[in-house]
Amino acid sequence: MFSTKRSILLAISVAITSLMSGAAQAQDKSMRVSWAPSYGGSCEGCDLRGRNMSGWDISNANYPKADISSALLRGTRAHNVNFSSATAKGTDFRQAVLDGSGFSEARMSGARFDRASLINCNLTSANMTGARLRRAKLNGATVKGTNLSDTYAAGADFSGANLSVAIFDKADLKGAHFSNAVIVGTSFKGANLVGANFSKVQLVDVDFSGATGLESATFDGACIGSLDLVPKGISLEACSAREETQIVSTR
């Protein structure tokens, strides 16, 4: 009798231990899946609002028309990602590596790109009003027709970028670099350009009206077109008619 009871108790103990072990394994597996750092692949129109993807690698992902508003992508590696027509209002991209990614027609008002790398990115016709781009790298980026009004982009590097018809009205561009950039039909109305660098730039049909700090900006090797609106007191060499025609034809 005693032996029988002992056997029953032992069987119950083994069963409980097995169940607890199985539950622990299931929980551990669930946690691993839950925290897996990947939102790669293709997900058109996905709702990723508020998601925390900081430090992850989502390179080569396809997120057209996705909504990543208020999401955290700080320090995220996102090479060659398709964010075209995405919504990223107030999204945190600080220190993210976004080289080669496409943000054409994306809505990114108030997004934060401080110290982010956007080298060779396509930002054509994007809305980036009120965004922060402090010390961001946009070398070689395509920023045609992009609205960057009221942005804080002190120390940002736009060297070699195509800024045709871009809008920088009332932007803080203190110490920003624009050397060798394509600046045609670009508006800097009311912008802060203290210490900005426009070396070797051919400025054609550019509007600097109301801009401040131009007297401290660098224009080494730069020239202006016949329709440029430059504040009084700023004297720059005129671009030749041939140079001006060639630049406008690439607009």
C-alpha positions as CSV (number, residue, x, y, z in Angstrom):
1,M,0.0,0.0,0.0
2,F,2.8,2.4,1.0
3,S,4.7,1.4,-2.1
4,T,1.7,2.1,-4.3
5,K,1.2,5.6,-2.8
6,R,4.9,6.3,-3.1
7,S,4.7,5.4,-6.8
8,I,1.7,7.6,-7.4
9,L,3.4,10.5,-5.7
10,L,6.5,10.0,-7.7
11,A,4.5,9.9,-11.0
12,I,2.8,13.1,-10.1
13,S,6.1,14.8,-9.2
14,V,7.6,13.8,-12.6
15,A,4.5,15.0,-14.4
16,I,4.6,18.4,-12.6
17,T,8.3,18.8,-13.3
18,S,7.8,17.9,-17.0
19,L,4.9,20.4,-17.3
20,M,7.0,23.2,-15.7
21,S,9.9,22.4,-17.9
22,G,7.7,22.5,-21.0
23,A,6.1,25.8,-19.9
24,A,9.5,27.3,-19.3
25,Q,10.7,26.2,-22.7
26,A,7.6,27.6,-24.4
27,Q,8.0,30.9,-22.5
28,D,11.6,31.1,-23.4
29,K,10.8,30.4,-27.1
30,S,8.0,32.9,-27.0
31,M,10.4,35.6,-25.6
32,R,13.0,34.9,-28.2
33,V,10.4,35.3,-31.0
34,S,8.9,38.3,-29.3
35,W,12.3,40.1,-29.1
36,A,13.7,38.9,-32.4
37,P,15.4,42.1,-33.8
38,S,14.0,41.9,-37.3
39,Y,11.3,43.7,-39.3
40,G,12.9,42.9,-42.6
41,G,11.3,41.6,-45.7
42,S,8.4,43.3,-47.5
43,C,5.5,44.9,-45.8
44,E,3.7,47.5,-47.9
45,G,1.5,49.8,-45.9
46,C,2.4,48.2,-42.6
47,D,1.4,49.9,-39.3
48,L,4.6,50.2,-37.3
49,R,3.7,53.3,-35.3
50,G,5.5,53.6,-32.0
51,R,7.5,50.4,-32.6
52,N,11.0,50.2,-31.0
53,M,13.5,49.1,-33.6
54,S,16.5,50.9,-32.1
55,G,19.8,49.2,-32.9
56,W,18.3,46.7,-35.3
57,D,19.3,45.8,-38.9
58,I,16.5,46.2,-41.4
59,S,18.7,46.7,-44.4
60,N,17.1,46.0,-47.8
61,A,13.6,45.9,-46.4
62,N,10.6,47.0,-48.4
63,Y,8.2,49.4,-46.5
64,P,6.4,51.5,-49.1
65,K,3.5,53.5,-47.7
66,A,4.2,52.1,-44.2
67,D,3.4,54.2,-41.1
68,I,6.3,54.4,-38.7
69,S,5.2,57.6,-37.0
70,S,6.7,58.0,-33.5
71,A,8.7,54.8,-34.0
72,L,12.2,54.5,-32.5
73,L,14.9,53.7,-35.0
74,R,17.8,55.2,-33.2
75,G,21.1,53.6,-34.2
76,T,19.2,51.3,-36.6
77,R,21.0,50.0,-39.7
78,A,18.8,50.5,-42.7
79,H,20.8,50.3,-45.9
80,N,18.8,50.5,-49.1
81,V,15.4,50.3,-47.5
82,N,12.3,51.4,-49.5
83,F,10.4,54.0,-47.4
84,S,8.8,55.6,-50.4
85,S,5.5,57.4,-49.6
86,A,5.9,56.3,-46.0
87,T,4.6,58.3,-43.0
88,A,7.3,59.0,-40.4
89,K,6.0,61.9,-38.4
90,G,8.1,62.5,-35.2
91,T,10.1,59.3,-35.9
92,D,13.4,59.0,-34.1
93,F,16.2,58.2,-36.7
94,R,19.0,59.6,-34.6
95,Q,22.4,58.1,-35.4
96,A,20.7,55.6,-37.8
97,V,22.6,54.5,-40.9
98,L,20.1,54.9,-43.8
99,D,22.6,55.1,-46.7
100,G,21.0,54.4,-50.1
101,S,17.5,54.3,-48.8
102,G,14.5,55.8,-50.6
103,F,12.2,58.3,-48.9
104,S,10.6,59.8,-52.0
105,E,7.3,61.6,-51.3
106,A,7.5,60.4,-47.6
107,R,5.9,62.5,-44.9
108,M,8.5,63.1,-42.2
109,S,7.6,66.3,-40.5
110,G,9.2,66.6,-37.1
111,A,11.3,63.5,-37.6
112,R,14.8,63.4,-35.9
113,F,17.8,62.6,-38.0
114,D,20.5,64.1,-35.7
115,R,23.9,62.5,-36.6
116,A,22.2,60.1,-38.9
117,S,23.8,59.0,-42.2
118,L,21.6,59.5,-45.3
119,I,24.4,59.2,-47.9
120,N,23.0,58.8,-51.4
121,C,19.4,58.7,-50.1
122,N,16.5,59.6,-52.3
123,L,14.4,62.2,-50.6
124,T,12.7,63.6,-53.7
125,S,9.5,65.5,-52.9
126,A,9.6,64.5,-49.3
127,N,8.0,66.6,-46.6
128,M,10.5,67.2,-43.8
129,T,9.2,70.4,-42.3
130,G,10.4,70.9,-38.7
131,A,12.7,67.9,-38.9
132,R,16.0,67.8,-37.0
133,L,19.1,67.1,-39.0
134,R,21.9,68.3,-36.8
135,R,25.2,67.0,-38.1
136,A,23.4,64.6,-40.4
137,K,25.3,63.3,-43.5
138,L,23.4,63.8,-46.7
139,N,26.4,63.6,-49.1
140,G,25.3,62.8,-52.6
141,A,21.6,62.6,-51.6
142,T,18.8,63.5,-54.0
143,V,16.8,66.2,-52.3
144,K,14.9,67.6,-55.3
145,G,11.7,69.4,-54.5
146,T,12.0,68.4,-50.8
147,N,10.4,70.7,-48.2
148,L,12.9,71.3,-45.4
149,S,11.3,74.5,-44.1
150,D,11.8,75.2,-40.4
151,T,14.3,72.3,-40.0
152,Y,17.2,72.4,-37.6
153,A,20.2,71.3,-39.6
154,A,23.1,73.0,-38.0
155,G,26.4,71.3,-39.1
156,A,24.5,69.1,-41.6
157,D,26.6,68.0,-44.7
158,F,24.8,68.3,-48.0
159,S,28.1,68.2,-50.0
160,G,27.5,66.8,-53.5
161,A,23.7,66.6,-53.0
162,N,21.1,67.5,-55.6
163,L,19.1,70.3,-53.9
164,S,17.2,71.5,-57.0
165,V,14.0,73.2,-56.1
166,A,14.4,72.2,-52.5
167,I,12.9,74.5,-49.8
168,F,15.0,75.6,-46.8
169,D,12.8,78.5,-45.7
170,K,13.5,79.6,-42.1
171,A,15.7,76.6,-41.6
172,D,18.6,76.8,-39.2
173,L,21.6,75.9,-41.4
174,K,24.4,77.3,-39.2
175,G,27.7,75.7,-40.2
176,A,26.0,73.5,-42.8
177,H,28.1,72.2,-45.8
178,F,26.8,72.6,-49.4
179,S,30.1,72.4,-51.3
180,N,29.8,70.9,-54.8
181,A,26.0,70.6,-54.4
182,V,23.5,71.2,-57.2
183,I,21.6,74.3,-56.1
184,V,19.1,75.3,-58.8
185,G,15.8,77.0,-58.0
186,T,16.4,76.4,-54.3
187,S,14.9,78.6,-51.7
188,F,16.7,79.8,-48.5
189,K,14.3,82.5,-47.6
190,G,14.7,83.6,-44.0
191,A,17.2,80.8,-43.3
192,N,20.1,81.1,-40.8
193,L,23.3,80.6,-42.9
194,V,25.9,81.7,-40.4
195,G,29.2,79.9,-41.3
196,A,27.6,77.8,-44.0
197,N,29.9,76.6,-46.8
198,F,28.9,77.0,-50.4
199,S,32.3,76.4,-51.9
200,K,32.5,75.4,-55.6
201,V,28.7,75.8,-56.0
202,Q,27.0,77.3,-59.0
203,L,23.9,79.0,-57.6
204,V,21.3,79.4,-60.2
205,D,17.8,80.9,-59.6
206,V,18.4,80.8,-55.8
207,D,16.4,82.8,-53.4
208,F,18.4,84.1,-50.4
209,S,15.9,86.9,-49.5
210,G,15.7,87.5,-45.8
211,A,18.5,85.0,-45.0
212,T,20.9,85.9,-42.3
213,G,24.6,85.1,-41.8
214,L,25.5,85.1,-45.5
215,E,28.3,87.6,-44.7
216,S,30.0,84.9,-42.7
217,A,29.3,82.1,-45.2
218,T,32.1,80.7,-47.5
219,F,31.6,81.0,-51.3
220,D,35.1,80.1,-52.5
221,G,34.9,79.2,-56.2
222,A,31.1,79.8,-56.2
223,C,29.1,81.8,-58.8
224,I,25.6,83.1,-59.1
225,G,23.0,83.1,-61.9
226,S,21.2,86.1,-63.4
227,L,18.0,85.4,-61.4
228,D,19.5,84.9,-58.0
229,L,18.0,86.9,-55.1
230,V,21.0,87.7,-52.9
231,P,20.8,90.3,-50.1
232,K,22.5,93.6,-50.5
233,G,26.2,93.6,-49.5
234,I,26.8,90.1,-50.9
235,S,28.9,90.1,-54.0
236,L,29.5,86.9,-56.0
237,E,31.0,86.2,-59.4
238,A,28.4,85.6,-62.1
239,C,28.1,82.2,-63.7
240,S,28.7,82.2,-67.4
241,A,25.6,81.8,-69.6
242,R,26.9,78.5,-70.8
243,E,27.4,77.2,-67.2
244,E,23.9,78.4,-66.2
245,T,22.3,76.7,-69.2
246,Q,24.1,73.4,-68.5
247,I,23.0,73.4,-64.8
248,V,19.4,74.2,-65.6
249,S,19.2,71.4,-68.2
250,T,20.1,68.9,-65.4
251,R,17.4,70.2,-63.1
